[in-house]
Each structure stands twice: as structure tokens, then as C-alpha cells.
Amino acid sequence: MTDYFNDPVAGDAPKQSYPLFRRMLPKKLHPLARGLRKRLTSEGYRSEPPFNVTYRYTQSSQRRQDSILEKATALVRDGVPGHFVECGVLDGGTAALLAYAARNSDRKIALFDAWAGMPEATAEDGDGALKWEGDIVGSPARVRRVLKKFGARMENIEVYKGWFEDTLPVSKIEQIAFLHIDCDFFEPTKLVLETFVPRLASGGWVQIDDYTSFEGCRLAVNAFIEENPWVDLTVESPAGGAIYFHKP
Ligand SMILES: C[S@@+](CC[C@H](N)C(=O)[O-])C[C@H]1O[C@@H](n2cnc3c(N)ncnc32)[C@H](O)[C@@H]1O
């Protein structure tokens, strides 16, 4: 068992842009507020494509974005079969990185989100999670617009709107090359791991955004690893590093 199993979470959860003001803003202006904060603080803004577009639409750290793009690009290059899947899409920033990597291929991308704010937390998530319930609301229409900016082949994009417990069982995804899990809490993380990791192709990757940020996510991943000892999780440091595992 590795040390990080018992480490407290680093608390590197994403910053919210102007938390009080944001609740009063129409949702379609949230990416603008996020982009403005990143530009003003120079924290999270990058001038090179595709990050010069995606920075407004994602809460993921720079290193985590790099890791998604690197892995997805290599999977396309190496012809590892299967969907790119994201569970937890919000405004589409990290989904757009998948679409960018896949733009010259026939790769299918499946996106899962309720787009209704975070669900109720459970005991495993701890008290710190309560403030996120009902918050973090994106929109599938906005996600489609962002993907189109990258020339994504929309016929290859599958959008599953709804709670994971309803959408995961009806999705017809047989094989997965890249799974991005970005849903913060214990129950959804557990469900996604149990449903989709068994469909991971040989050579495929799973990246987990919240392992060092949210208690519930960490507990769900640890429990999954206990049941699946082949999973060799890499937890990059410092805070904001990428967290992932590979199927040999
Ligand atoms: C942190 S956001 C995703 C961030 C995004 N990947 C980015 O680029 O910044 C988490 C998302 O997970 C979704 N989510 C969490 N639990 C869910 C569940 N049980 N069913 C459906 N969506 C869920 C929320 O609606 C929210 O949009």
C-alpha cells in the first residue's frame, strides 16, 4: 500500500471565480468570469493552442490538462481502440482537449454529466463537500459550442445528459481508450470506476481529477484499488499534479 492512501487530501480543489458574485451571474457568463480571473491573476492562462481557448472552460490544473492532451494524443497516434470518455464535463474545457486530440481521427467521445449542479454529498465526502451541492452548473449547449471551436466531428460526440446512475447503465460503450473521471464526490466516482474501468482497452489510461482535492473521490479510488490490485496509481506532486493509471 502506498503512502498517499492515508495522506490527507491536499485541498487543491479548483478555485471558484468570485464565489458570491458568481451565484448572481447568469450561467452563460461563468466561463467569462473564470477566464477573467485567470487572465488577471495569470494563474491558469496559457497563450498557446488549444489551451488559449480551453482555459475559460475548465477548472482543471495546467498539469492535468497537459496530461490529458499528451495521453489522448498518444492513444490516437498508437491506434489504441475505444472511446474517449469523460464523466464530469461542466463547461467542456477538458472534453475539448479530448476533441482536439481526436480532431483528425474517427475516435468517438462520450460525455456524461447531469448539468444540474453537484448532487448531494454522502458521509464519505465529509463536511467540506456540502458547499458544492447544487453548485457547479454547466451546459451541454455550451460544451457543443466549445467542441466546435476545435473542429470536432460532432457526429463522433455522444452526449449523455443525466445522473450517472441513469445514464451509465444505458450507454452502449464497449471499449474505452481514455477515461477522465472528474466528478468530485464518492458515489459518482465509485460508480464510474466500477462501470467503466472493466471496459478499458489494453494500453488505455484512466485519469482522475479529484484524488488529491476531494475526500470522497480519494476514498472511492482507494477502495477500488483494494479490489483491483493491478491498478498502479501515479499521483504526481506537487498539488495540481496529474493522477492516473494505465492498463498494460
Ligand atoms: C468539476 S466539474 C467537471 C469539470 C470539467 N471536467 C472541467 O473541464 O473543468 C464536475 C461535474 O460533475 C458532474 N457530476 C457530479 N456528479 C454527477 C452525477 N452523479 N451524475 C452526473 N453528473 C455528475 C457535475 O454536474 C459537474 O458538472
PDBQT file of the ligand as one rigid body, heavy atoms in Angstrom, charges set to zero:
ROOT
HETATM    1  C1  LIG A 301     -15.651  19.636 -11.505  1.00  0.00    +0.000 C 
HETATM    2  S1  LIG A 301     -16.949  19.546 -12.662  1.00  0.00    +0.000 S 
HETATM    3  C2  LIG A 301     -16.165  18.949 -14.134  1.00  0.00    +0.000 C 
HETATM    4  C3  LIG A 301     -15.098  19.874 -14.636  1.00  0.00    +0.000 C 
HETATM    5  C4  LIG A 301     -14.664  19.749 -16.079  1.00  0.00    +0.000 C 
HETATM    6  N1  LIG A 301     -14.180  18.415 -16.431  1.00  0.00    +0.000 N 
HETATM    7  C5  LIG A 301     -13.621  20.801 -16.418  1.00  0.00    +0.000 C 
HETATM    8  O1  LIG A 301     -13.144  20.808 -17.551  1.00  0.00    +0.000 OA
HETATM    9  O2  LIG A 301     -13.320  21.650 -15.603  1.00  0.00    +0.000 OA
HETATM   10  C6  LIG A 301     -17.857  18.197 -12.049  1.00  0.00    +0.000 C 
HETATM   11  C7  LIG A 301     -19.074  17.804 -12.867  1.00  0.00    +0.000 C 
HETATM   12  O3  LIG A 301     -19.502  16.522 -12.452  1.00  0.00    +0.000 OA
HETATM   13  C8  LIG A 301     -20.904  16.447 -12.618  1.00  0.00    +0.000 C 
HETATM   14  N2  LIG A 301     -21.417  15.378 -11.760  1.00  0.00    +0.000 N 
HETATM   15  C9  LIG A 301     -21.034  15.074 -10.496  1.00  0.00    +0.000 A 
HETATM   16  N3  LIG A 301     -21.735  14.028 -10.024  1.00  0.00    +0.000 NA
HETATM   17  C10 LIG A 301     -22.567  13.628 -11.013  1.00  0.00    +0.000 A 
HETATM   18  C11 LIG A 301     -23.529  12.566 -11.145  1.00  0.00    +0.000 A 
HETATM   19  N4  LIG A 301     -23.790  11.706 -10.146  1.00  0.00    +0.000 N 
HETATM   20  N5  LIG A 301     -24.203  12.453 -12.314  1.00  0.00    +0.000 NA
HETATM   21  C12 LIG A 301     -23.966  13.328 -13.324  1.00  0.00    +0.000 A 
HETATM   22  N6  LIG A 301     -23.074  14.359 -13.265  1.00  0.00    +0.000 NA
HETATM   23  C13 LIG A 301     -22.371  14.499 -12.135  1.00  0.00    +0.000 A 
HETATM   24  C14 LIG A 301     -21.388  17.826 -12.221  1.00  0.00    +0.000 C 
HETATM   25  O4  LIG A 301     -22.629  18.104 -12.838  1.00  0.00    +0.000 OA
HETATM   26  C15 LIG A 301     -20.263  18.747 -12.703  1.00  0.00    +0.000 C 
HETATM   27  O5  LIG A 301     -20.550  19.322 -13.945  1.00  0.00    +0.000 OA
ENDROOT
TORSDOF 0
